[in-house]
Amino acid sequence: MTITVSRGHSTIAIERKTFVALIEDSWQREAKEYLRALETSRISFTDLVSLGRRAEIPYTLFFAPIDVVEAQLKRKQEVLLRGVSKGTFSLNSRGTVHLADIELIVKDMLRKQQLLKRHDPDLPDNVIVGALRRSRQTVKDDADWLVAQLGVDRSYLLRVKTKERAFDHLVDWLEEHNIFVSQSMRNYMPQPIPKRAQFSGICIRDKKVPFLFVNNGAHRDSLEPAGRRLLTLALLTVCLARSKFKPVAYSDQSDDLIENREYEIAEEMLMPAASVADLHVSSLDDVKAHATTYCVTPSAFLMRARRLALVDAVTARGYMTILREEFRNRPKTQARQPKPVNALRKYNSAEYSRSLLKQMDAKRLPSSEIVRVLFQNRKAVSLNEYRATL
């Protein structure tokens, strides 16, 4: 079976199997041009080139024999799997994400890792990556070790006025230790994230230049609450330390406890049992107040309270039902349109940006490479303006 490619009055046939294999393995598999081509067995040459460009597929590959295509797809998969693992690290969630859904984002971070290592050969190994992979310590011991290594000030998190500030400070602590944090920014990434992709974030493997990618939910109808993003970032940090490099999907609004060591360590980092166990929790208002204190969502604090036997299972389920209803009916928080320099700084990671600019200042990297890697060749962004935001 074939697909007819038309250009003006001329046509040529390509193998349908080749066409499907290439697009199905990319984030363009839901593109209207692709779906229409499957239905009609026809596509214009212009649409074919456009599909290939968006998916980073050279259009000539559509005309190649299937064995050549399969070899290229195998090689691409091997490249992606240098940074992440197959499957989804799913905790009390039906959410899954296919690598194709975030393929260009992962490839972008892999390129950034290689670029920095190439121009800064003296980069040390990161002490956090894989440090707890074989740990036989308690959850508390592992959480305390991470908090100490990162220099996280738990007392500051209890004093901070907003959950957004708590999130920003955890980002700062991580980046001070060369763990680069990238945040999803709609329209400022190599690809959009499909709405159906229910995942919280991902760790990109590298012993010298590790990246944590936090999905802030801007691809859906409303942003993820700051308290949830804080817990996500803590969970990704634990995954990095325990060498879990899969996309992470979890639900903190489940009636069931998340029985998972990585999640429990993240809980302990933000809500230490030694301080939470003495709290009074006799109403939903108590749950919400304590959630504000610890800068997490009420549902996340409720799960912690239940784990520490501060509330029983029946009461917790009743509270969770109310919280889910309130969450569904909350006013939608639409993401404001940020200035391009601010959006790019969040997506690129401020500390990674500083590291590349140091290489430019040392004459090891041309400014054109900065524009390509950090600005995605956007001419509207000024190098001086971007540097001023860091």
Backbone torsions as a table, in degrees:
resi	resn	phi	psi	omega
1	MET	NA	148.1	-175.1
2	THR	-132.5	166.9	170.4
3	ILE	-116.2	130.3	179.2
4	THR	-86.7	124.9	177.7
5	VAL	-103.9	123.9	-177.2
6	SER	-110.1	140.8	174.7
7	ARG	-142.2	105.6	-173.1
8	GLY	63.8	-126.3	179.5
9	HIS	-93.3	-1.5	-177.4
10	SER	-97.2	150.0	176.0
11	THR	-136.8	155.1	175.1
12	ILE	-147.5	148.0	-178.4
13	ALA	-99.5	139.1	171.3
14	ILE	-119.8	155.7	-179.2
15	GLU	-67.4	126.9	177.7
16	ARG	-59.3	-39.6	-178.9
17	LYS	-60.4	-40.5	178.0
18	THR	-65.7	-47.9	-179.6
19	PHE	-57.7	-47.8	-178.6
20	VAL	-65.9	-43.8	-178.4
21	ALA	-59.4	-43.2	-177.8
22	LEU	-68.8	-46.7	-175.4
23	ILE	-76.8	-37.7	179.4
24	GLU	-63.6	-23.3	179.4
25	ASP	-93.2	16.9	-179.5
26	SER	-131.8	172.4	-179.5
27	TRP	-77.3	-1.6	179.7
28	GLN	-90.5	10.0	-173.7
29	ARG	-70.3	-7.1	174.3
30	GLU	-110.8	8.4	-179.4
31	ALA	-64.8	142.3	-175.5
32	LYS	-63.3	-34.6	179.8
33	GLU	-64.2	-38.5	-179.9
34	TYR	-68.2	-48.4	-178.0
35	LEU	-63.4	-37.5	178.2
36	ARG	-67.0	-38.5	179.2
37	ALA	-64.7	-38.0	177.6
38	LEU	-64.4	-35.6	-176.9
39	GLU	-75.8	-39.5	-173.3
40	THR	-102.5	-11.5	-175.1
41	SER	61.6	28.4	178.4
42	ARG	-140.7	148.7	173.9
43	ILE	-155.3	144.5	176.9
44	SER	-77.7	153.7	178.6
45	PHE	-60.7	-37.8	179.1
46	THR	-60.5	-45.5	179.0
47	ASP	-66.8	-36.4	179.2
48	LEU	-63.4	-45.6	179.0
49	VAL	-64.3	-41.4	179.4
50	SER	-62.5	-44.2	176.5
51	LEU	-57.9	-47.7	-179.1
52	GLY	-62.6	-41.6	-179.5
53	ARG	-62.9	-45.5	-178.7
54	ARG	-64.7	-33.6	-178.4
55	ALA	-91.8	1.6	-176.4
56	GLU	59.4	43.7	175.7
57	ILE	-113.7	118.0	175.1
58	PRO	-57.7	129.2	-172.4
59	TYR	-62.4	-24.8	179.1
60	THR	-63.1	-23.6	-178.8
61	LEU	-66.8	-24.7	178.0
62	PHE	-65.3	-21.5	-177.7
63	PHE	-98.9	2.9	-176.5
64	ALA	-84.2	158.2	175.0
65	PRO	-63.4	154.5	-175.0
66	ILE	-62.2	-33.0	-179.5
67	ASP	-67.7	-34.5	175.8
68	VAL	-66.4	-43.7	179.4
69	VAL	-62.1	-45.7	-179.4
70	GLU	-62.6	-36.3	177.0
71	ALA	-65.8	-40.2	178.3
72	GLN	-65.8	-41.0	179.4
73	LEU	-66.1	-38.0	177.5
74	LYS	-63.9	-42.0	179.0
75	ARG	-64.6	-41.6	179.0
76	LYS	-61.6	-42.2	179.2
77	GLN	-62.4	-40.1	179.1
78	GLU	-63.5	-39.0	178.4
79	VAL	-64.1	-47.1	-180.0
80	LEU	-61.8	-38.9	-175.8
81	LEU	-75.6	-5.6	169.6
82	ARG	-67.5	-29.1	-176.3
83	GLY	-103.1	-27.9	-177.2
84	VAL	-139.6	167.0	179.0
85	SER	-108.3	159.8	178.4
86	LYS	-68.4	158.2	175.2
87	GLY	87.1	178.8	179.7
88	THR	-123.1	134.3	176.2
89	PHE	-84.5	89.2	-169.1
90	SER	-103.9	125.2	-177.9
91	LEU	-121.0	111.0	-179.3
92	ASN	50.2	37.7	-176.7
93	SER	-145.1	143.6	173.6
94	ARG	-89.0	0.0	-177.1
95	GLY	-66.8	136.8	173.8
96	THR	-135.8	158.7	175.0
97	VAL	-140.1	132.4	175.7
98	HIS	-87.8	146.3	-180.0
99	LEU	-56.4	-32.6	178.9
100	ALA	-61.3	-27.6	-179.6
101	ASP	-66.3	-25.0	-178.0
102	ILE	-130.9	20.9	-173.4
103	GLU	-55.0	-49.7	-175.3
104	LEU	-70.1	-28.8	176.0
105	ILE	-67.9	-46.1	178.4
106	VAL	-61.7	-45.4	-179.8
107	LYS	-62.5	-37.2	178.7
108	ASP	-61.9	-42.6	-179.5
109	MET	-72.4	-34.8	175.0
110	LEU	-62.2	-41.5	177.6
111	ARG	-63.9	-41.1	179.7
112	LYS	-63.5	-40.7	177.6
113	GLN	-60.0	-47.7	-177.7
114	GLN	-65.2	-38.7	-179.2
115	LEU	-62.4	-47.5	-178.1
116	LEU	-66.6	-40.3	179.6
117	LYS	-65.8	-34.8	-179.3
118	ARG	-67.7	-36.4	-176.0
119	HIS	-97.2	-9.7	176.9
120	ASP	-131.8	76.3	-175.0
121	PRO	-67.5	-11.4	-178.4
122	ASP	-89.7	6.7	178.9
123	LEU	-58.7	129.5	178.2
124	PRO	-80.7	162.6	171.3
125	ASP	-65.1	141.9	178.8
126	ASN	-79.3	129.0	-173.2
127	VAL	-72.5	-17.3	-177.4
128	ILE	-82.8	-36.8	-173.0
129	VAL	-60.2	117.2	176.5
130	GLY	72.8	5.8	-174.1
131	ALA	-64.3	-30.1	-177.5
132	LEU	-107.4	17.1	-175.1
133	ARG	-58.4	-40.7	-178.1
134	ARG	-113.5	22.6	-177.0
135	SER	-62.3	136.6	173.8
136	ARG	-114.5	14.7	178.4
137	GLN	-77.1	172.7	176.9
138	THR	-73.6	165.5	174.9
139	VAL	-55.9	-44.6	179.5
140	LYS	-60.8	-44.6	-179.0
141	ASP	-61.9	-43.8	179.5
142	ASP	-65.3	-42.4	179.1
143	ALA	-63.9	-44.8	-179.9
144	ASP	-63.3	-37.3	179.2
145	TRP	-63.8	-45.2	179.4
146	LEU	-63.1	-45.0	179.7
147	VAL	-59.6	-43.1	-179.5
148	ALA	-68.0	-43.7	-179.0
149	GLN	-62.9	-38.1	-177.9
150	LEU	-85.2	-11.6	-178.2
151	GLY	70.6	27.6	-179.3
152	VAL	-69.5	128.8	178.6
153	ASP	-95.0	98.4	-178.6
154	ARG	-62.8	-33.8	-179.5
155	SER	-65.5	-31.7	177.0
156	TYR	-65.5	-42.1	-180.0
157	LEU	-61.6	-28.5	177.6
158	LEU	-78.3	-22.6	-178.0
159	ARG	-94.2	-23.8	-172.7
160	VAL	-60.9	147.0	-170.9
161	LYS	-84.2	-26.0	-178.9
162	THR	-134.4	153.7	177.6
163	LYS	-66.8	-31.3	178.3
164	GLU	-63.1	-40.6	177.7
165	ARG	-66.5	-38.0	177.7
166	ALA	-61.1	-43.5	177.9
167	PHE	-61.2	-46.8	-179.2
168	ASP	-60.4	-37.9	-179.2
169	HIS	-70.6	-36.3	176.1
170	LEU	-65.5	-38.4	174.3
171	VAL	-57.4	-47.2	-179.0
172	ASP	-60.6	-44.3	-179.5
173	TRP	-62.3	-41.0	179.2
174	LEU	-65.7	-44.5	-176.0
175	GLU	-70.5	-27.4	173.5
176	GLU	-62.2	-22.4	179.6
177	HIS	-106.9	26.5	176.2
178	ASN	56.0	36.3	167.5
179	ILE	-108.3	107.3	-170.3
180	PHE	-84.9	130.3	-175.9
181	VAL	-109.6	118.0	176.9
182	SER	-106.6	133.6	179.7
183	GLN	-113.7	138.2	-179.0
184	SER	-63.8	131.3	179.7
185	MET	-133.6	110.0	-176.8
186	ARG	-57.4	135.2	179.5
187	ASN	75.8	0.5	-179.7
188	TYR	-125.8	22.6	177.1
189	MET	-121.2	164.1	179.5
190	PRO	-62.7	-19.9	178.5
191	GLN	-154.2	152.1	171.4
192	PRO	-76.6	156.3	175.6
193	ILE	-92.2	127.6	179.8
194	PRO	-58.8	144.3	-179.9
195	LYS	-59.1	-33.2	-176.8
196	ARG	-75.2	-11.4	-177.2
197	ALA	-74.6	101.8	-178.1
198	GLN	-95.1	85.2	176.4
199	PHE	-144.0	156.9	-172.0
200	SER	-97.5	-32.7	-179.1
201	GLY	172.8	-175.6	-177.7
202	ILE	-157.1	147.2	171.9
203	CYS	-98.3	135.9	176.3
204	ILE	-105.1	118.8	-171.7
205	ARG	-65.4	130.8	166.9
206	ASP	-175.5	133.0	-175.5
207	LYS	-77.8	-15.1	179.6
208	LYS	-111.0	-35.9	-174.8
209	VAL	-129.0	66.8	-179.6
210	PRO	-73.1	141.2	175.4
211	PHE	-116.9	139.9	168.1
212	LEU	-113.2	125.9	178.4
213	PHE	-108.2	119.4	-179.1
214	VAL	-104.1	122.6	177.3
215	ASN	-85.4	112.4	-176.5
216	ASN	-89.3	4.8	174.1
217	GLY	81.9	7.0	-177.1
218	ALA	-66.2	-15.7	179.6
219	HIS	-78.8	-11.6	177.5
220	ARG	-103.8	-160.3	-172.4
221	ASP	-75.2	-24.2	-178.0
222	SER	-151.1	160.6	-178.0
223	LEU	-72.7	152.0	172.1
224	GLU	-67.8	137.8	176.7
225	PRO	-59.1	146.8	-177.9
226	ALA	-59.5	-36.5	179.6
227	GLY	-63.6	-35.4	177.4
228	ARG	-72.0	-40.3	178.5
229	ARG	-63.7	-34.6	177.3
230	LEU	-63.2	-46.3	179.0
231	LEU	-66.0	-38.5	176.5
232	THR	-58.9	-44.8	-178.7
233	LEU	-65.0	-39.8	175.9
234	ALA	-63.4	-41.9	179.9
235	LEU	-64.3	-41.7	177.9
236	LEU	-64.5	-36.2	177.3
237	THR	-62.4	-42.9	177.4
238	VAL	-64.4	-43.2	178.5
239	CYS	-59.6	-39.5	177.5
240	LEU	-61.5	-44.8	-179.4
241	ALA	-68.3	-26.5	-178.1
242	ARG	-104.8	14.2	175.0
243	SER	58.3	43.6	174.1
244	LYS	-104.9	106.4	-172.5
245	PHE	-113.5	34.6	176.9
246	LYS	-100.5	157.4	169.4
247	PRO	-57.0	136.8	-176.5
248	VAL	-102.8	128.4	174.3
249	ALA	-128.8	124.2	178.0
250	TYR	-145.2	157.9	176.9
251	SER	-123.8	120.1	176.2
252	ASP	-94.2	10.3	177.7
253	GLN	-110.9	27.0	-179.2
254	SER	-89.9	149.0	174.1
255	ASP	-71.1	-20.5	-176.8
256	ASP	-98.2	144.3	174.9
257	LEU	-64.0	144.8	171.9
258	ILE	-83.1	105.7	-179.6
259	GLU	-93.4	83.5	-175.8
260	ASN	-151.5	131.9	-173.5
261	ARG	-63.3	-42.8	-179.2
262	GLU	-59.8	-45.0	-179.4
263	TYR	-65.5	-40.8	-179.1
264	GLU	-65.5	-35.4	176.3
265	ILE	-66.0	-42.3	178.1
266	ALA	-61.6	-43.0	175.3
267	GLU	-56.5	-47.3	-176.9
268	GLU	-65.3	-33.6	177.6
269	MET	-61.5	-44.4	-174.1
270	LEU	-93.1	-29.6	-177.1
271	MET	-131.5	73.3	-174.6
272	PRO	-57.8	133.9	-179.2
273	ALA	-56.9	-34.8	-177.2
274	ALA	-60.6	-31.2	179.4
275	SER	-99.0	-33.5	-177.5
276	VAL	-74.0	-33.6	-174.1
277	ALA	-61.8	-22.7	-178.9
278	ASP	-92.8	1.9	-176.8
279	LEU	-78.2	153.6	177.5
280	HIS	-94.3	120.7	-179.7
281	VAL	-130.3	93.9	-178.1
282	SER	-122.7	2.7	179.9
283	SER	-155.0	166.9	177.1
284	LEU	-66.5	-32.0	176.4
285	ASP	-62.0	-37.4	176.0
286	ASP	-62.0	-43.6	179.3
287	VAL	-58.2	-46.9	-178.1
288	LYS	-66.0	-39.6	-179.9
289	ALA	-64.6	-44.9	-180.0
290	HIS	-68.3	-34.2	176.8
291	ALA	-61.9	-39.6	176.8
292	THR	-64.0	-43.1	179.6
293	THR	-59.3	-43.3	-175.5
294	TYR	-94.2	6.4	173.1
295	CYS	62.1	32.6	176.9
296	VAL	-120.7	177.2	176.5
297	THR	-76.7	154.3	176.5
298	PRO	-56.4	-37.9	-179.5
299	SER	-67.1	-36.1	177.8
300	ALA	-68.0	-40.7	177.9
301	PHE	-66.7	-38.3	179.2
302	LEU	-60.7	-41.3	177.8
303	MET	-62.8	-39.6	178.4
304	ARG	-65.7	-42.7	179.9
305	ALA	-63.0	-38.5	178.6
306	ARG	-68.0	-40.2	179.9
307	ARG	-61.5	-34.2	-178.5
308	LEU	-92.7	12.3	176.0
309	ALA	61.7	31.6	174.7
310	LEU	-84.2	-22.1	172.6
311	VAL	-136.7	151.0	179.1
312	ASP	-86.5	170.0	-174.2
313	ALA	-62.4	-41.5	-177.8
314	VAL	-65.4	-46.4	178.8
315	THR	-62.6	-43.0	-179.3
316	ALA	-61.1	-40.8	179.3
317	ARG	-64.1	-39.5	178.0
318	GLY	-63.0	-45.6	177.5
319	TYR	-62.0	-42.0	-176.6
320	MET	-65.3	-36.2	177.2
321	THR	-60.2	-44.1	178.9
322	ILE	-65.3	-43.8	-178.8
323	LEU	-63.1	-40.5	178.1
324	ARG	-62.7	-41.5	179.5
325	GLU	-65.3	-43.1	178.4
326	GLU	-63.3	-38.9	-179.6
327	PHE	-65.9	-41.7	179.0
328	ARG	-63.3	-35.4	-174.6
329	ASN	-95.4	4.4	-177.4
330	ARG	-68.8	153.7	173.6
331	PRO	-61.9	134.4	-179.1
332	LYS	-69.1	129.9	179.2
333	THR	-95.2	98.0	179.6
334	GLN	-78.9	139.9	178.5
335	ALA	-69.5	131.2	174.1
336	ARG	-70.2	153.1	177.4
337	GLN	-77.1	108.4	-176.3
338	PRO	-77.9	162.7	171.0
339	LYS	-64.0	143.1	-178.8
340	PRO	-52.5	-41.4	-178.1
341	VAL	-64.5	-37.4	-179.8
342	ASN	-71.6	-40.4	178.7
343	ALA	-64.4	-43.3	179.9
344	LEU	-67.1	-36.4	177.8
345	ARG	-61.6	-42.9	-179.5
346	LYS	-68.9	-39.7	179.9
347	TYR	-70.8	-42.7	-176.2
348	ASN	-73.8	-25.4	-169.0
349	SER	86.8	122.6	-178.9
350	ALA	-60.2	-43.7	-176.8
351	GLU	-69.4	-37.5	175.7
352	TYR	-62.8	-41.4	178.9
353	SER	-60.4	-44.2	177.9
354	ARG	-60.5	-41.5	-178.7
355	SER	-62.1	-41.5	178.6
356	LEU	-69.3	-39.3	179.6
357	LEU	-64.3	-33.4	175.3
358	LYS	-61.9	-39.4	178.5
359	GLN	-67.1	-36.0	176.5
360	MET	-66.6	-44.5	-179.9
361	ASP	-63.2	-29.2	179.0
362	ALA	-86.2	8.8	178.1
363	LYS	65.7	22.0	177.4
364	ARG	-93.8	-12.9	-173.8
365	LEU	-141.5	126.4	179.0
366	PRO	-73.4	153.9	-179.7
367	SER	-62.5	-29.3	179.0
368	SER	-62.0	-31.4	178.2
369	GLU	-71.1	-35.9	175.8
370	ILE	-61.8	-45.9	-179.3
371	VAL	-61.8	-39.0	-179.1
372	ARG	-71.3	-46.5	-172.4
373	VAL	-79.8	-46.1	-175.1
374	LEU	-90.2	-33.3	-174.9
375	PHE	-102.6	-3.2	-177.9
376	GLN	54.4	36.9	179.1
377	ASN	61.7	25.9	176.9
378	ARG	-76.5	118.7	-176.0
379	LYS	-76.9	-17.5	-177.2
380	ALA	-76.3	-10.6	-176.0
381	VAL	-98.4	127.3	179.4
382	SER	-92.5	137.8	179.2
383	LEU	-61.7	-41.7	179.6
384	ASN	-66.7	-39.9	178.8
385	GLU	-64.8	-40.4	179.6
386	TYR	-65.9	-44.3	-179.9
387	ARG	-59.7	-35.7	-178.2
388	ALA	-67.2	-20.5	-179.6
389	THR	-84.2	-10.8	-172.3
390	LEU	-86.5	NA	NA
